[in-house]
Amino acid sequence: MANYLPPLFTRLYLSLLTALFASIILTFYLSEQYLEQSDVVDFHDDSYQIFIEATSGMQRTHLSAEQYINSYQGQHLQFNITWQANWNAKQDCSDCEFLSNIGGISIYQLSDEQLLAIYPLYQTNGTILISDRLPNSLFFDRTNKQQSSSFIELLRDDPSEFIPYLLLLVVIISLGTTLYVSVRRLQKQINQLVDINKKFGQGELNIRARQTYSEPVNELADSFNRMANAITETVKENQIFAQAVPHEIRTPLSRIQLATGLLRQRSLQNEELELLDNIDNYIDDIEKLTRQVLTFSKLNAVTGQDDSQNTQRIKLDEYLQSRIMQLTTDNVIAVKLNLQPLELECEPAYLRLMFDNLFNNALMYASSQVEITVSSSRKSCGKGLVVVSVDDDGPGVDSHQFETIFLPFSRLDKSRNQQTGGLGLGLAIAKAATRRMQGKLLVGRSHLGGASFSCQLAYNPKQQN
């Protein structure tokens, strides 16, 4: 459902306009109710004066109420005065709308918007009915005008009647434009901050927010810059440390190798020679580990270099076949290939690091078979997706360890510990290399029964031969 909602600032702008329009309508409604009640009170006061004059005239002339009202009828310019012997609201005023009761006097509104006051004569059964001659209205003074038959005629006869509506339209347009400009500017600035935040999260640690934003966005930008500076400084220190340690380790390792070489020149027992062989193996493991640490550190290094400058178009099937031939040292593990002929534009070094580590990992844990698959699919936007999958028939990886397995030096269950081989950096290097190629590396269960690693990379179908 959230996909069908408009953006946040669009909803904010529409909400402000709705609140503005609703407040104006509510103001007009309350004003209409107040003015309508005021009209009712004024009508009661005026009609009451007519009633007092009528009762005084009846006492002065000694005429009956019916005789006096009939003789007085039509003499008043603003009110109609009639006499009715037996008044029944349900029968005599079925189309009337009851408005109020003021001092025992009932006020009704007739169908033609005239007001009617009912004045009972307490000494008789009769009732004096007083109504105004012309209808009252909220915005228009119709005292000496006839109601126009159409909107065009009304506008031509008295344009001033539409001034309140014109004023309402001008207020809505002016406030709506002002709100739109402010909200649009705020939306644009926050969208820029969101883009900067995304780029910073993707590894562009040198990017910073501008300081020319308006308040309070400028405070948010300044806070982001301070956080980015602190993170960048920490990352650079860690990278310098991670790259310096392997170089420093190589010097004592070289001296140890020199010492073991000098010892081999002496006449040593078999046990001593076996011990020197173990030392050489340990040195080889340490050198391999230092190379992997250095490679992983370089993949995660903060550099201003654009990787797209070093990309090349590679025939993926031929490239993977050549890497498999170099990495396969024995025929114990059968390698099955399902390679679709595709050309991929990427950095060759990153592609080699990704595939070599995934393939070596599969050879390490496979029981008898490894399967390499290259497939592609097209997206609706015209771009494509190539997937390089490496499957094995080994023990596999539990689903709750799918994220942990890519962490450096992570140790999983007994089927994938250090005793089976490996130094714990291969999959971390593969994921870092995939990230450098703007791809995604996933792990799951293989149809062979073991683990399945899939590297998803974007490609352009139009560039395929």
N, C-alpha and C positions, 0 to 999 in steps of 0.2 A: 504493500500500500504506500510505503514511503517513496517509491519510485514515481508515483503519480502526483505527488505534492510539488508545488513550485518551489524554487529556491528560497532560502531563509529570508533574504532581504526583499524579495518580491512579496512574500507573505507579510513581512513587516510593513511594507509600503501600503499594501492593500488593507491591512488592519488599521493603519493610521487614517486612511481615507474613509474606511467604513465607520470608524469611531467619530471622525469629524462630521460625516454626513448624518450619522445617527444622533449626534449631539445637537446639530442644527434642527433636524426634524423634531427631536424631543422638545427643543426650545420653542419651536413654532406650535407644537401640540399643547404644551403647558400654557403658552401665551394665549392660544385659542380658548382653552378651558377657562383661563382667568378672565379674558375679555368677554367670553360668553356669559360667565357668571356675573361679571360687571354689567353686561347688557340686561341681564335678568333683574338685577337689583335696581338699575336705573328705570327699567320698564315698570317695576313694582312701585317705585316712588312716584313716577309720573301718573300711572293709572290710579294710584291711591288718591292723588290730588283731584283727579276727575271724579272719583267716587265721593269724596268729601263735598265737592261742589254739587254733585247730583243730590246727595242726601240733604244738604242745606237748602237746595232749591225746592225739594219736595216739602220740607217743613215750612218754607216761606210761602209757597203757592197753595198749600193744602191740597195738592193733587196726589192721586195715588202714584205708586212707583211706576206702574205700567204706563199711565197717562203722561207722566212727566218725561220718562225716558223716550217714549214715542215722539213727544214734541221736541225733545232735545236732540234726537238722533239726526245726524248729518251736519250738525252745526260745528263740530270740532274738526279741525283740519288734519290732525295727526292720529286720531283714534276713532274707532268705530264702537259705539255704545248701544247695546241691545238689552232687551228685557226678556227673561224666560221664566215661566211660572214654575216648572218642575225641571230641575237640572239633574241629568244623569250622565256621568262621565263616560260610562261604557257604551251608552246608546248614542248620546249627542256628540261625543268626541272620540269615536273609535279610531280615527286616523291620527289623533293627536299624540304627542310625546310628552310625558310628564317631565318637567325640568326641576321644579323646586316648590317648596312650601314655605312662604315667608309670612310670619305672623298670622297663620291660619288661612292665608290666601294662596290658592293653588295656581301655579304658573305652568302653562302648556305651550308647546310649540306646534303650530299648525303645519300642514303639509306644504304650504307655500312659504315656509320660514317666518310666518308672522307669529307674534307672541300673544297669548290669550291669558287674561287674569279673570278669575272667578270670585266675585264678591257676593256672598249670600247676605240677604236682608233678614236679620234674626227675628224681627217681629212678624214677618210674613214667610210664605213658602217660596217666594220668588228669588231670582238671582240676577245680578247685573253682570253682563259679560262685556269686558273691555278688551279690545284688541287693537294693535297698531295697524295703520293703513299700509305702510311700506315695510318690506323685509329688512331686518338688520343683517349685517355681515361683518366678518372679522377684519378684513383688510380694506374693504371698500366702503366708501360713504355713498350710499345710493339714495340720499334724501330726495333729490330733485331730478332723478334719472330713471329712465325705463330700462328694464333688463334687455340687453342686446341679444339677438337671436343667434349669433355665431361669434367664434373667437376673433375672426378677422374684423367684424364690425366693432366688437368691443375694443380691440387694439386701436382701430382707427378713431373711434369716438373719444376714448380716454386712455392714452398710453401710460399715464401716471399710475394706473392701477397695477401695472406689471413691474413697477420699480422694485418692490420687495423681492420678487422672483429673480429679477435681473441681478440684484445685489447678492442674492444667495448663490447664483451661478458664478459670479465674479469671485466671491469669497472661496468657493470650492476650487476653482481653477487656480487662483493665486496661491492658496495654501497647498494644494496638491502639487503644483510645480515646485514650490519651495521644498516640500518634503521629498519629492522625487530627486531633486538635485543633491540634497544632503544625503539621502539614503544611498543613492547611486555612487556618490563619492566614497562613502564609508564602505560600501560593498566592494568597490574596486580596490581600495587600500587593503582590506582584509583578504581579498583573493590573492593579491600580490604576496602578502605574508604567508598565506597557505602554500603558494607555489615555492617560495623560498624555503619554507619548512620542509616540503617534500624533497627538494633538491639537496638540502642539508642531510636529510635522512638517507638519501641515496648515495651519499659519500662525498658530495661537493662541500667539503668542510670550510672552504675559503669564501663561500658566499655569505653575504651579510645583508640585512635589511637597511633600507634608506632611513635617514633621520628627518625627512621633510614631511612626514605624515602629520595629520591633524590630531588633536587630542580626542579620545584617549589612546588612539592607535599608536601614536609616537612612543608612549610609555611601553606598550606591548613590544614594539620594534626594538626599543632600547634594551628591554629585558631579554629579548631573544638574542641580541648581539652579545650581551654579557655572557649569557649561557653558552653561545656558540664559541666565543673566545676561550672560555674555560675548558670546554670539551676538546676543542682543537689543540690547545696547549697540552692537555693530558694525553691525547692520542699521539701527538708528535713525540712526546717524551717516551711513551711506551714503545713506539716504533724505533726510535733511536736506540733504546735499550735492547729491544729484540734483535735488531740488526747488528749491534756491536758485540753482543755476547757470543754468537757463533764465530765471528772473526777472532775474538780473543781466545776462544777455546782451541782453535786450530794450532796455535803456537805450541802449547804444552803437548798436544797430540802428536805434533811433528817430532818433538823431542823424545816422546815415549817410543814412537816408531824407530827413531834413530837408536835409542838405547836397546830396544829388542833386536834390531839388526846387528848391533855390535855383540850382543850376547850370543846370537846364533853362530857367530864365527868361532866361538870357543867350543871346546869338546864338552857337550852337555849330555846328561842322561835323557832317556826317552820321556820321563815324567816332566822334566824341565822344559823339553821342547814342546810337549803338549800344552804346558802352561803358557809358553810364549805364543802358541797358536791361538789359545783362548784370548790372550791379551790383544792379538791382532784382530780377532773377530769383534771384540768389544770396541776397539778403535774404529773399525769400519762402521759399526752401528752408530757410534757417536758422530762420525763424520756424516753419515746419512741423515741422522737426526738434525744436525746443524744445518745441512742443506735444506731440509724440509722446513725448519723453523725460519730460515732466511727467505725461502720462497713464499711461505705463508705471510710473513711480515711484509714483503714487497707487494703481494696481492692486495693487502689491506692498507697499504701506505697512502697517505694524503699527498697527491701530486696534482699539479695544474695541467698536466699533459692530457690531451684528448686522445682516448684510445682509438677513435675512428680514423686517425691519421695513419695507423699501422695495419689497418685491415686489408685483407686480401681475399680474392675469390678462390675458394677451395672446392675441388670435387670431393665431396664428402665420402663417397663409397671407396674411391681409390685411396684417399688419405687414411681412412680407418683400416683398410686392408694392410697398408704398409706398416701402420703402428702395431697391428696384431702380429704380423710376421716378426717384428723386432722384439716384442714382449713375450712371445711364446717360446719357452726354452725346452719344453718336453712335450710329448704326445700323450701324457696321462690324462689331461683334461681335453675333451672334445669341444671345439669351438664351432658353433653354427652361425651362419651369417644370413641375415635377411635385410639386404641393403638396397634401398631405393636410390637410383642415381639422381643426386641433387647437387646443386652448387650453393655454397653458403659463404657469405661475406662476413668474415670475422678476423680476429687476431689469432694467427696460427699458434703462438705460444700458449694462449689461454685454452684453445681447443685441445692442444696436446696434454696440458696439465689436467684438464677435466677428464679426458678419455683414459689416459694412462692410469690415473689413480683409481677410476671406477673399474677398469679392466683388471688391474692387479688385485684389487680387492675381491673381485669375482673369482679369479684364479686361486686366491688364497683360501676361500671358504667353500668353493664348489666341491661337490663329491665326484662328479664325472663329466659334467656338461656345463658350458657357458653359451648363452645365445645373445648375439648382437643384432639389434633391429634398428633400422632407420625408416621412419615414416613421416608423412607430411599431411597437412590439412590447410584449407583455405578459410579465412574469416570473411565476414560480411563486408568489412571495410576495404577489401582488396588485398590485404596483407596475408601472409601465410605463417604457419607454425611448423617447424621441423622438430621431431622428437627422436633423440638418440637413447635407446634403452639397452641396459646391460642386465641380463637375468642369469641367475645361477640356481643350481639344485642343492644348495647347502642348507644349513639350519635356519636361515632366514632371520628376520628382525621382528620383535614384538611391536605391536601397534603403538604402545605407550612409549616406545623408544625411538619413534620416527624422527623426532626433533633432536633428541639427545645425541643421536649417532653422528651428527655433523659438527658437534662441539670438539675443539682440539683436545686430544688426549683423553677422550671419553672412553670409559670401560663399561662394556655391556655385560651380558651373561657369560657363562663359562664357555659357550661356543664361540665367543668373539672376544677373548681376552688376549693379553700380550703373549701368552705362551704359544698361541697359534701363529704368531708372526705379526709383523707390522709394528709401527711406532705410534700410531694414534693420530696422525696428521693427514693421512691420505684423503679421507672424505672431506675434512675441513678445507683442504687445498682445492679439491674438486668443486666444492660449493663456492669458494671465493672466486675461482676462475670463471665459473658460470655467471656469478654476479657481475664480473667484469665484462662479460659478453652480453649483459642486459637480459640474461635468461633466468630460468628457474629450475632448481634441482629438487626432485621428489623421490621418495622411497616408499615402497609398498611390498605386497606379497606377489611373488612371481608364479606364473602358471607352471613353472618347473618344480615348485615347492620351496624354493629359497627366497632370496631377496631380489627385488627389482628396482633398479635405479634409473630414473628417466630424466634426461636433460632436455628442457623445452627452450628452443631458440627461435627468434623471429627471422623470417627471410622473405624475399620479394619473389613471388611466383613469376612475375614478368621477366625476370632476369635469367630464368632457366632456359637452357638450350633444348 
